[in-house]
Structure formats: structure tokens, C-alpha cells
Amino acid sequence: MKYFISDTHFSHSNIIKFCNRPFEDVAKMNQTIISNWNAVIEQKDEVYILGDFVVRGTGKQANEILEQLNGKKYLIKGNHEYYLDDPEFKSSYFEWIKDYYSFKYNKKTFVLFHYPILEWNGFYNDSIHLYGHVHHKKKEYLRNILGPRAINVGVDVNNFFPISLEQVLTIVKSREK
């Protein structure tokens, strides 16, 4: 099964206040997101991380978190992936690291990017765009502008859980009615 997640901001204490996350400290936030992830992701599952995985953390901290997470992990870079440049970081924890990615599933194109895109590849052919970056901000505005086939997969709007491909398809179907 394919899953998607964005803007975990592991090791970033300021995100708790910035996004009004319900955690008393960064250790509780990290542990909750790790537990939620592992509650739904099995080792054989694919998890596409749409950016801002670790913020203000080191390569060593990123390694320690990645070691705890189930699944095959793929990274779409966000605007806070500084740990990637740390010599201690092991990029082998990711199957690949890209800026942008698209794939087909049941003849439908999925476009993955950290940022919301106004028009994406296949926009007029019912493709689906998955993004993050905006956290919980401007939900209704973005839905009105981007349409029913653009889905925010960030943790702040998904109860700090990854979202499955099937969940994405269910959301799109309900929005298009």
C-alpha cells in the first residue's frame, strides 16, 4: 500500500507553537508521530514524505528517527531538508530523494510536490495533486482555488498520521460529488 505524509517537522520545537500542535514538548510530538506512523505502516508499505521531515535537527537525529519508522521511505524535498547536507546523514534510509514525483495508479496520475501547485501535470485529465507546506493554513481558500483533486497530506490536517492512497481516492470522490 502507498501512504503519504508531509511536514512532520521532527526535532522542531517551535512548530508546536506555530501550528498550535497539542504536544507539551518536541519529544512527545516526535514520539506521537512515530507511533501513529508505525500503527498504520507495515514494512512492505511505501511512504512518500512530501517534505520538511526533520527541521532544525541533525543528520544523526534524522537517522535515529528513520530507523524507528516502518516502510520503504521516499522523500520529496521540502524547504527545510538541511539535514541532507550533514555528513552524518545516511541517505540510504530513503529509496530515493527527489524534488517532484508523479506516478500512475489505475490509469490516474498522481503528482507529488512539497508545495501546492495551481495547475499540475494532468490537471485537466483528472490527475490528483498531493502537497504539504501550508500546514493547517488557508484550508478552505486552497480547496476553492486548487479544486477537489488537490489534497494536503500534512500531519497538521491529518491528525498526525500518514494518509493512504485509498483515503486520498475516497476524499477526492466525496469532494467531486
Residue pairs with C-beta under 8 A, 6 or more apart in sequence:
1 42
1 45
1 46
1 164
1 165
1 166
2 45
2 46
2 47
2 48
2 105
2 164
2 165
3 40
3 41
3 45
3 46
3 47
3 48
3 71
3 162
3 163
3 164
3 165
4 47
4 48
4 50
4 112
4 130
4 153
4 162
4 163
4 164
4 165
4 168
5 37
5 47
5 48
5 49
5 50
5 153
5 154
5 155
5 158
5 161
5 162
5 163
6 49
6 50
6 51
6 52
6 78
6 114
6 131
6 132
6 133
6 152
6 153
6 154
6 155
7 50
7 51
7 52
7 78
7 132
7 133
7 135
7 154
7 155
7 156
8 33
8 49
8 52
8 53
8 54
8 155
9 15
9 52
9 54
9 55
9 80
10 30
10 33
10 53
10 54
10 55
10 57
10 61
10 62
10 65
11 26
11 30
11 54
11 55
11 56
11 57
11 61
11 65
12 26
12 54
12 55
12 56
12 57
12 80
13 25
13 26
13 56
14 56
15 21
15 29
15 55
16 23
16 25
16 26
16 29
18 135
19 135
19 136
19 156
20 136
21 29
21 156
21 160
23 29
23 32
30 65
32 160
33 155
33 160
34 65
34 68
34 69
36 159
36 160
36 161
36 162
37 47
37 69
37 70
37 71
37 161
37 162
38 68
38 69
38 70
39 161
40 161
40 162
40 164
41 47
41 69
41 70
41 71
41 162
42 70
42 71
43 70
43 71
44 71
44 72
45 70
45 71
45 72
46 71
46 72
46 74
46 95
47 69
47 71
47 72
47 73
47 74
47 162
48 74
48 76
48 101
48 112
48 130
49 73
49 74
49 75
49 76
50 76
50 78
50 112
50 113
50 114
50 130
50 131
50 132
50 153
50 154
51 75
51 76
51 77
51 78
51 79
51 80
51 81
51 114
51 132
51 133
52 78
52 79
52 80
52 81
52 114
52 132
52 133
53 62
53 65
53 75
53 78
53 81
53 83
54 61
54 62
54 65
54 80
54 81
54 83
55 80
55 82
56 80
57 65
57 83
58 83
58 86
58 88
58 89
59 83
59 84
59 86
59 87
59 88
59 89
59 90
60 86
60 88
60 89
61 83
62 83
62 86
62 89
62 93
63 88
63 89
63 90
63 93
66 73
66 90
66 93
66 94
67 93
72 95
73 93
73 94
73 95
74 94
74 95
74 96
74 97
74 98
74 101
75 81
75 94
75 96
75 97
75 98
76 98
76 99
76 100
76 101
76 112
76 113
76 114
77 84
77 97
77 98
77 99
77 114
78 114
78 132
78 133
79 114
79 133
83 89
84 91
84 97
91 97
99 113
100 111
100 112
100 113
101 111
101 112
101 113
102 109
102 110
102 111
102 112
102 121
102 122
102 127
103 109
103 110
103 112
104 110
105 165
108 126
108 127
108 128
109 121
109 122
109 125
109 127
109 128
110 127
110 128
110 129
110 130
110 165
110 168
111 117
111 120
111 121
111 122
111 127
111 128
111 129
111 130
112 130
112 131
113 120
113 129
113 130
113 131
114 131
114 132
114 133
115 131
115 132
115 133
116 129
116 131
116 133
116 134
116 142
116 146
116 150
116 152
117 129
117 131
117 146
117 150
118 145
118 146
120 127
120 129
120 150
121 127
123 129
126 149
127 149
128 149
128 150
128 151
128 168
128 172
129 146
129 149
129 150
129 151
130 150
130 151
130 153
130 168
131 150
131 151
131 152
131 153
132 152
132 153
132 154
133 154
134 142
134 152
134 154
135 154
135 156
135 157
136 154
136 156
136 157
139 152
139 157
142 150
142 152
143 150
143 175
148 172
148 175
148 176
149 172
149 175
149 176
151 163
151 168
151 171
151 172
152 158
153 162
153 163
153 168
155 161
